[in-house]
Amino acid sequence: MKIVITAQGQDVSSPLDPRFGRAKWLVAVDTETGGFEVHDNTVNLNASSGAGIQTAQNVARLGAQAVITGNIGPNAVKTLDAANVAVFLSKASTVQEAVDAFKAGELSETRQANVEGHWV
């Protein structure tokens, strides 16, 4: 399964970025092989609006079946739901910790935003 985790750096040891739309990096992990790819999301880092929607569209284009982040707004949740991408919230310290928690079944799927739009 391919999952995308919001990250502050470019590998699985990087801190989890608590922001979805304005995360600097998106780390796409194959949960079966452990392989990963890093995707630059800085175009949305300073976007005046629409960062959550654009990042959600990017996640869907990557072919992800799930996303893990710290916080997510309502427009991003709607966009991911429309693309059939499951959303999981995590307070993990690193990308790898979030992946491990996901694989262990410790994260619960959410279909609701936990912050309002334009959370910075």
Sequence and secondary structure as in RCSB ss.txt:
>XXXX:A:sequence
MKIVITAQGQDVSSPLDPRFGRAKWLVAVDTETGGFEVHDNTVNLNASSGAGIQTAQNVARLGAQAVITGNIGPN
AVKTLDAANVAVFLSKASTVQEAVDAFKAGELSETRQANVEGHWV
>XXXX:A:secstr
 EEEEEESSSSTTSBB SBSTT SEEEEEETTT  EEEEE HHHHT SS HHHHHHHHHHHTT SEEEESB  HH
HHHHHHHTT EEEE   SBHHHHHHHHHTT   EE S SS TT  
